Amino acid sequence: MGKQKKCPPSIQKHREILIALNGSLAGKSLRQIALDLYPPEHVASDWFNNSALKNRVRRRVERGRYFMNGGYETLLNYTPKQ
């Protein structure tokens, strides 16, 4: 895989949410989803009960399900600050 371009944090977060949702719908475990999102060495060193990384992946999956079940409308009504 090639080098990814840096994108704004909000876009990166939504990208991670979509990847996490896709992984969850495909039946992947949270750890497998984490490996899709982050470098393997980061997952290996930071994956334990109640770790910040595990909680972040869990929240990404939850947020993806929220968007899938109609929450995406909150994005459509979003008005950026001027």
Backbone as JSON Lines, residues from 0, in Angstrom:
{"i":0,"aa":"M","n":[0.85,-1.18,0.0],"ca":[0.0,0.0,0.0],"c":[0.89,1.23,0.0]}
{"i":1,"aa":"G","n":[0.5,2.24,-0.77],"ca":[1.29,3.46,-0.88],"c":[1.13,4.35,0.34]}
{"i":2,"aa":"K","n":[1.94,5.38,0.37],"ca":[1.89,6.34,1.46],"c":[0.6,7.15,1.36]}
{"i":3,"aa":"Q","n":[-0.12,7.25,2.48],"ca":[-1.37,8.0,2.48],"c":[-1.11,9.48,2.72]}
{"i":4,"aa":"K","n":[-1.91,10.3,2.06],"ca":[-1.82,11.74,2.28],"c":[-2.43,12.07,3.63]}
{"i":5,"aa":"K","n":[-1.9,13.11,4.26],"ca":[-2.47,13.61,5.5],"c":[-3.78,14.3,5.18]}
{"i":6,"aa":"C","n":[-4.78,14.06,5.97],"ca":[-6.05,14.76,5.78],"c":[-6.46,15.39,7.11]}
{"i":7,"aa":"P","n":[-7.38,16.35,7.06],"ca":[-7.81,17.01,8.29],"c":[-8.34,15.99,9.3]}
{"i":8,"aa":"P","n":[-8.18,16.27,10.6],"ca":[-8.61,15.32,11.64],"c":[-10.06,14.87,11.51]}
{"i":9,"aa":"S","n":[-10.97,15.76,11.17],"ca":[-12.38,15.36,11.07],"c":[-12.59,14.37,9.92]}
{"i":10,"aa":"I","n":[-11.89,14.56,8.83],"ca":[-12.01,13.63,7.7],"c":[-11.37,12.3,8.07]}
{"i":11,"aa":"Q","n":[-10.23,12.33,8.73],"ca":[-9.57,11.11,9.17],"c":[-10.48,10.32,10.12]}
{"i":12,"aa":"K","n":[-11.13,11.02,11.03],"ca":[-12.03,10.36,11.98],"c":[-13.18,9.68,11.25]}
{"i":13,"aa":"H","n":[-13.79,10.37,10.3],"ca":[-14.91,9.77,9.55],"c":[-14.43,8.61,8.69]}
{"i":14,"aa":"R","n":[-13.23,8.71,8.16],"ca":[-12.65,7.59,7.41],"c":[-12.52,6.37,8.31]}
{"i":15,"aa":"E","n":[-11.99,6.58,9.53],"ca":[-11.84,5.48,10.48],"c":[-13.19,4.9,10.87]}
{"i":16,"aa":"I","n":[-14.2,5.75,11.01],"ca":[-15.54,5.28,11.35],"c":[-16.07,4.36,10.25]}
{"i":17,"aa":"L","n":[-15.89,4.75,9.0],"ca":[-16.38,3.92,7.89],"c":[-15.62,2.59,7.81]}
{"i":18,"aa":"I","n":[-14.32,2.63,7.99],"ca":[-13.53,1.4,7.97],"c":[-13.94,0.48,9.12]}
{"i":19,"aa":"A","n":[-14.14,1.07,10.3],"ca":[-14.56,0.28,11.47],"c":[-15.94,-0.33,11.25]}
{"i":20,"aa":"L","n":[-16.86,0.44,10.7],"ca":[-18.2,-0.08,10.43],"c":[-18.13,-1.22,9.43]}
{"i":21,"aa":"N","n":[-17.39,-1.04,8.35],"ca":[-17.26,-2.1,7.35],"c":[-16.68,-3.36,7.96]}
{"i":22,"aa":"G","n":[-15.67,-3.21,8.79],"ca":[-15.07,-4.37,9.44],"c":[-16.04,-5.07,10.36]}
{"i":23,"aa":"S","n":[-16.78,-4.29,11.12],"ca":[-17.77,-4.86,12.04],"c":[-18.86,-5.61,11.28]}
{"i":24,"aa":"L","n":[-19.35,-5.02,10.21],"ca":[-20.39,-5.67,9.41],"c":[-19.87,-6.94,8.73]}
{"i":25,"aa":"A","n":[-18.55,-7.0,8.5],"ca":[-17.94,-8.18,7.9],"c":[-17.62,-9.25,8.95]}
{"i":26,"aa":"G","n":[-17.9,-8.96,10.22],"ca":[-17.69,-9.93,11.29],"c":[-16.32,-9.91,11.92]}
{"i":27,"aa":"K","n":[-15.54,-8.86,11.66],"ca":[-14.2,-8.77,12.24],"c":[-14.29,-8.43,13.72]}
{"i":28,"aa":"S","n":[-13.29,-8.87,14.48],"ca":[-13.19,-8.52,15.89],"c":[-12.67,-7.08,16.0]}
{"i":29,"aa":"L","n":[-12.78,-6.51,17.19],"ca":[-12.27,-5.15,17.4],"c":[-10.76,-5.09,17.12]}
{"i":30,"aa":"R","n":[-10.05,-6.13,17.51],"ca":[-8.6,-6.15,17.27],"c":[-8.3,-6.2,15.77]}
{"i":31,"aa":"Q","n":[-9.05,-6.99,15.03],"ca":[-8.85,-7.05,13.58],"c":[-9.14,-5.69,12.94]}
{"i":32,"aa":"I","n":[-10.17,-5.02,13.43],"ca":[-10.5,-3.68,12.93],"c":[-9.36,-2.71,13.26]}
{"i":33,"aa":"A","n":[-8.83,-2.82,14.48],"ca":[-7.71,-1.95,14.87],"c":[-6.53,-2.15,13.92]}
{"i":34,"aa":"L","n":[-6.29,-3.38,13.52],"ca":[-5.18,-3.66,12.59],"c":[-5.45,-3.08,11.21]}
{"i":35,"aa":"D","n":[-6.72,-2.9,10.85],"ca":[-7.06,-2.23,9.58],"c":[-6.82,-0.73,9.67]}
{"i":36,"aa":"L","n":[-6.91,-0.19,10.89],"ca":[-6.82,1.26,11.09],"c":[-5.42,1.76,11.45]}
{"i":37,"aa":"Y","n":[-4.68,0.97,12.2],"ca":[-3.43,1.46,12.78],"c":[-2.28,0.49,12.51]}
{"i":38,"aa":"P","n":[-1.04,0.96,12.64],"ca":[0.12,0.09,12.42],"c":[0.11,-1.1,13.4]}
{"i":39,"aa":"P","n":[0.5,-2.29,12.92],"ca":[0.48,-3.48,13.78],"c":[1.28,-3.33,15.08]}
{"i":40,"aa":"E","n":[2.4,-2.63,15.02],"ca":[3.2,-2.47,16.24],"c":[2.48,-1.6,17.27]}
{"i":41,"aa":"H","n":[1.7,-0.65,16.8],"ca":[0.91,0.2,17.71],"c":[-0.18,-0.64,18.38]}
{"i":42,"aa":"V","n":[-0.85,-1.47,17.6],"ca":[-1.91,-2.33,18.15],"c":[-1.29,-3.33,19.13]}
{"i":43,"aa":"A","n":[-0.17,-3.94,18.76],"ca":[0.47,-4.93,19.63],"c":[0.86,-4.35,20.98]}
{"i":44,"aa":"S","n":[1.34,-3.12,20.99],"ca":[1.81,-2.53,22.25],"c":[0.7,-1.88,23.07]}
{"i":45,"aa":"D","n":[-0.39,-1.47,22.43],"ca":[-1.43,-0.72,23.14],"c":[-2.77,-1.45,23.25]}
{"i":46,"aa":"W","n":[-2.8,-2.74,22.95],"ca":[-4.08,-3.46,22.98],"c":[-4.17,-4.3,24.24]}
{"i":47,"aa":"F","n":[-4.94,-3.83,25.21],"ca":[-5.18,-4.57,26.45],"c":[-6.52,-4.1,26.99]}
{"i":48,"aa":"N","n":[-7.02,-4.79,28.03],"ca":[-8.33,-4.44,28.59],"c":[-8.4,-2.95,28.93]}
{"i":49,"aa":"N","n":[-9.47,-2.32,28.48],"ca":[-9.75,-0.91,28.76],"c":[-8.66,0.05,28.29]}
{"i":50,"aa":"S","n":[-7.91,-0.33,27.27],"ca":[-6.9,0.58,26.73],"c":[-7.59,1.68,25.93]}
{"i":51,"aa":"A","n":[-6.91,2.79,25.81],"ca":[-7.47,3.91,25.04],"c":[-7.68,3.5,23.58]}
{"i":52,"aa":"L","n":[-6.77,2.7,23.05],"ca":[-6.88,2.26,21.67],"c":[-8.11,1.38,21.47]}
{"i":53,"aa":"K","n":[-8.31,0.41,22.35],"ca":[-9.47,-0.48,22.25],"c":[-10.77,0.33,22.36]}
{"i":54,"aa":"N","n":[-10.79,1.27,23.29],"ca":[-11.98,2.11,23.45],"c":[-12.23,2.98,22.23]}
{"i":55,"aa":"R","n":[-11.16,3.49,21.6],"ca":[-11.3,4.31,20.4],"c":[-11.92,3.48,19.27]}
{"i":56,"aa":"V","n":[-11.43,2.26,19.09],"ca":[-11.97,1.39,18.04],"c":[-13.44,1.08,18.33]}
{"i":57,"aa":"R","n":[-13.74,0.78,19.58],"ca":[-15.13,0.51,19.97],"c":[-16.04,1.7,19.65]}
{"i":58,"aa":"R","n":[-15.56,2.9,19.96],"ca":[-16.36,4.11,19.67],"c":[-16.53,4.33,18.17]}
{"i":59,"aa":"R","n":[-15.49,4.02,17.39],"ca":[-15.6,4.16,15.93],"c":[-16.68,3.23,15.39]}
{"i":60,"aa":"V","n":[-16.73,2.0,15.87],"ca":[-17.77,1.05,15.44],"c":[-19.15,1.55,15.86]}
{"i":61,"aa":"E","n":[-19.28,1.99,17.1],"ca":[-20.57,2.5,17.59],"c":[-21.03,3.69,16.77]}
{"i":62,"aa":"R","n":[-20.12,4.59,16.48],"ca":[-20.47,5.79,15.7],"c":[-20.88,5.4,14.28]}
{"i":63,"aa":"G","n":[-20.18,4.44,13.7],"ca":[-20.54,3.96,12.37],"c":[-21.94,3.38,12.34]}
{"i":64,"aa":"R","n":[-22.3,2.61,13.37],"ca":[-23.66,2.04,13.44],"c":[-24.69,3.15,13.62]}
{"i":65,"aa":"Y","n":[-24.33,4.16,14.4],"ca":[-25.22,5.31,14.57],"c":[-25.49,5.99,13.23]}
{"i":66,"aa":"F","n":[-24.42,6.25,12.47],"ca":[-24.59,6.87,11.15],"c":[-25.4,5.98,10.22]}
{"i":67,"aa":"M","n":[-25.14,4.69,10.25],"ca":[-25.83,3.74,9.39],"c":[-27.33,3.71,9.68]}
{"i":68,"aa":"N","n":[-27.67,3.89,10.94],"ca":[-29.08,3.81,11.35],"c":[-29.79,5.16,11.34]}
{"i":69,"aa":"G","n":[-29.32,6.09,10.54],"ca":[-30.0,7.37,10.37],"c":[-29.26,8.57,10.89]}
{"i":70,"aa":"G","n":[-28.23,8.35,11.68],"ca":[-27.48,9.47,12.25],"c":[-26.72,10.29,11.23]}
{"i":71,"aa":"Y","n":[-26.56,9.72,10.02],"ca":[-25.86,10.47,8.97],"c":[-26.56,11.79,8.68]}
{"i":72,"aa":"E","n":[-27.84,11.87,9.01],"ca":[-28.59,13.11,8.77],"c":[-28.01,14.28,9.57]}
{"i":73,"aa":"T","n":[-27.37,13.98,10.71],"ca":[-26.74,15.06,11.48],"c":[-25.6,15.67,10.68]}
{"i":74,"aa":"L","n":[-24.94,14.87,9.84],"ca":[-23.88,15.4,8.99],"c":[-24.46,16.28,7.89]}
{"i":75,"aa":"L","n":[-25.61,15.9,7.38],"ca":[-26.23,16.67,6.29],"c":[-26.72,18.03,6.77]}
{"i":76,"aa":"N","n":[-27.04,18.13,8.05],"ca":[-27.52,19.39,8.61],"c":[-26.4,20.22,9.22]}
{"i":77,"aa":"Y","n":[-25.18,19.76,9.08],"ca":[-24.02,20.42,9.66],"c":[-23.72,21.73,8.95]}
{"i":78,"aa":"T","n":[-23.54,22.78,9.73],"ca":[-23.16,24.08,9.18],"c":[-21.8,24.46,9.77]}
{"i":79,"aa":"P","n":[-20.76,24.52,8.93],"ca":[-19.43,24.86,9.46],"c":[-19.38,26.26,10.05]}
{"i":80,"aa":"K","n":[-18.53,26.42,11.04],"ca":[-18.33,27.75,11.66],"c":[-17.61,28.64,10.67]}
{"i":81,"aa":"Q","n":[-18.0,29.89,10.6],"ca":[-17.38,30.85,9.67],"c":[-16.28,31.62,10.37]}
